[in-house]
Amino acid sequence: MTDADDRPAAPSRVPEATGAALPSPPDWQRLSSRSGPDLYIFQARIDTMRNPRTGRAMERVTLETPDWVNVMALTPEREILIVRQYRFGSHRVSTEIPAGMVEADESHEQAARRELLEETGYAAERWTYLGSVEPNPAFHDNRCHHWLAEGARRVTDPAPDGGEDIRLVRMPLDTFHAMLLEGRIDHSLVVSAASHVLDLRRRAL
């Protein structure tokens, strides 16, 4: 969003640091907030924020949404469960891992177990939390939680919701690793989850 107060300010020096220190600029002050459009899986919120560097007030949009989960699910044969589905943003079929939204009445571990079962029909023996990332803190307020599910076995038929049309693939982990390195799997949150389990460096630094 651009408004009259979004015009470039006079140039100023950007502080630069070296080493392990992480200097932080001051927080922006929120002057007001109002609800924007309800976008089904997102609720838009429009905040009027004051830039501490320039003193100017400007509107910024946040998309409020529940946390997400995704699951690196491995079978006893060390195959990874892959889902292929059409994505409306990119207008193409995307190669991903089981994933979804955390419901209001569940933990992110419960959501990970539910999504794996719904999308693949598999349940896993061992679950390990891999951590979380901010999908895009520029305008999202949520986190995506990564889980490793080992010993995954088919226990029922998949039950995707009405908005999904999924194809399930059991892929050798080495093949999945190679596709990541080749850029053939390029969903950022899949790459993030995989980085906790696989070495994704194309070359040594």
C-alpha positions in Angstrom: 0.0 0.0 0.0 1.3 3.5 -0.9 0.0 6.8 0.5 1.1 10.4 0.5 3.4 9.8 3.5 5.1 6.9 1.7 7.1 9.2 -0.5 10.9 8.9 -0.1 12.4 10.8 2.8 15.6 12.8 2.6 18.6 10.4 2.4 20.1 9.4 5.7 23.0 7.1 6.7 22.1 3.5 7.4 24.1 2.2 10.4 26.4 -0.7 9.7 27.8 -3.2 12.1 30.3 -6.0 11.9 30.8 -9.3 13.8 28.2 -11.2 15.7 26.3 -8.2 17.1 22.7 -7.7 15.8 21.8 -4.0 16.2 18.1 -3.3 16.0 16.2 -0.2 14.8 13.5 1.0 17.2 10.0 -0.4 17.0 7.5 1.4 14.9 4.6 2.9 16.9 1.1 1.7 16.0 -1.2 4.8 16.0 -4.5 3.0 15.0 -5.8 -0.2 13.6 -8.8 -1.3 11.7 -10.1 -4.5 10.1 -9.8 -4.9 6.3 -11.4 -7.5 4.0 -12.0 -11.1 5.2 -10.1 -13.1 2.6 -11.2 -16.6 3.7 -7.9 -18.0 5.0 -6.6 -14.5 5.8 -8.1 -11.5 7.7 -6.6 -8.3 6.6 -5.7 -5.7 9.2 -4.7 -2.2 8.3 -2.4 -0.4 10.8 -1.4 3.2 10.8 2.3 3.1 11.9 4.8 5.8 12.6 8.3 5.4 11.1 10.8 6.2 13.9 13.4 7.4 11.4 11.3 9.9 9.5 8.4 10.6 12.0 5.9 10.0 9.2 2.7 8.0 9.6 1.8 5.4 7.0 -0.7 2.6 6.5 0.6 -1.0 6.5 -1.4 -4.2 5.8 -1.0 -7.4 7.9 -2.7 -10.7 6.9 -3.8 -12.4 10.1 -3.9 -16.2 9.8 -3.4 -19.2 12.0 0.0 -20.9 12.3 0.8 -23.6 9.6 2.5 -27.0 9.8 4.4 -29.1 7.4 5.6 -32.7 7.8 8.7 -34.5 6.6 7.2 -38.0 6.7 9.6 -40.9 6.2 8.5 -44.6 5.8 10.5 -47.4 7.3 12.1 -47.8 3.8 13.4 -44.2 4.0 11.0 -43.0 1.4 9.5 -39.5 1.9 5.8 -38.8 1.4 5.3 -36.2 -1.3 2.0 -34.5 -2.3 1.4 -32.9 -5.7 -1.4 -30.4 -6.0 -2.4 -27.4 -8.1 -1.6 -24.0 -6.6 -3.7 -21.0 -7.6 -1.0 -18.4 -6.9 1.6 -19.9 -9.3 -1.0 -21.5 -11.6 0.9 -24.7 -11.7 1.1 -28.1 -9.9 3.5 -27.9 -6.9 5.6 -30.6 -5.4 5.3 -30.4 -1.6 5.1 -32.3 1.7 1.9 -32.7 3.7 1.0 -29.4 5.3 -1.9 -27.3 6.5 -3.3 -24.9 9.0 -3.4 -25.3 12.8 -7.0 -25.3 14.0 -8.1 -23.2 17.0 -8.6 -26.2 19.3 -5.3 -28.0 18.6 -1.6 -27.8 19.1 0.7 -27.6 16.1 1.8 -31.2 16.8 -1.8 -32.3 16.7 -2.3 -30.4 13.4 0.8 -32.1 11.9 -0.5 -35.5 12.8 -4.0 -34.7 11.5 -2.7 -33.2 8.2 -0.5 -36.2 7.5 -3.4 -38.6 8.1 -5.9 -36.5 6.0 -3.6 -35.9 3.0 -1.9 -39.3 2.9 -3.7 -41.8 5.0 -0.4 -42.4 6.9 0.4 -42.3 10.6 3.9 -42.2 12.1 5.6 -43.9 15.0 8.1 -41.2 16.0 7.6 -37.4 15.8 10.4 -34.8 16.2 9.9 -31.1 16.2 12.3 -29.3 13.8 11.5 -25.7 14.8 9.5 -23.0 13.1 10.0 -20.1 10.7 8.1 -16.9 9.8 6.7 -17.4 6.3 6.8 -13.7 5.4 7.0 -11.3 8.3 6.6 -8.4 6.0 2.8 -8.9 6.1 2.1 -12.3 7.7 1.7 -12.6 11.5 2.0 -16.4 11.8 4.7 -19.1 12.0 5.1 -22.4 10.1 6.1 -25.3 12.3 8.2 -28.1 10.8 7.8 -31.7 12.0 9.8 -34.9 11.2 7.6 -38.0 11.2 9.5 -41.3 11.0 8.2 -44.9 10.6 5.2 -43.7 8.6 2.8 -46.4 7.5 -0.5 -46.4 5.7 -3.4 -46.9 8.1 -6.4 -45.6 6.2 -7.5 -43.9 2.9 -6.6 -40.2 2.5 -9.4 -37.8 3.2 -8.6 -34.5 1.5 -11.0 -31.6 2.1 -13.3 -30.3 -0.6 -10.8 -27.7 -1.8 -8.0 -30.2 -2.5 -7.1 -32.5 -5.3 -3.9 -34.3 -4.3 -1.6 -37.0 -5.8 0.5 -38.9 -3.3 4.0 -40.1 -4.1 6.4 -42.3 -2.1 9.8 -41.0 -3.2 13.2 -42.3 -2.2 14.8 -39.7 0.1 17.9 -39.5 -2.2 15.7 -38.6 -5.1 13.9 -35.9 -3.1 17.3 -34.6 -2.0 18.5 -34.4 -5.6 15.4 -32.6 -6.8 15.9 -30.0 -4.1 19.5 -29.4 -5.1 18.4 -29.2 -8.8 15.7 -26.6 -8.0 12.9 -28.9 -9.1 11.3 -28.6 -5.7 11.2 -24.9 -5.0 8.4 -24.3 -2.4 10.2 -22.2 0.2 8.6 -23.8 3.2 9.4 -27.3 1.9 13.0 -26.2 1.4 13.1 -24.8 4.9 11.8 -28.0 6.5 14.2 -30.2 4.4 17.2 -28.1 5.5 16.7 -29.5 9.0 17.2 -33.0 7.8 19.3 -32.8 4.6 22.5 -31.0 3.5 21.2 -28.6 0.9 24.5 -26.9 0.1 25.3 -27.0 -3.6 28.9 -26.3 -2.9 31.1 -25.9 0.2 31.7 -22.3 1.4 
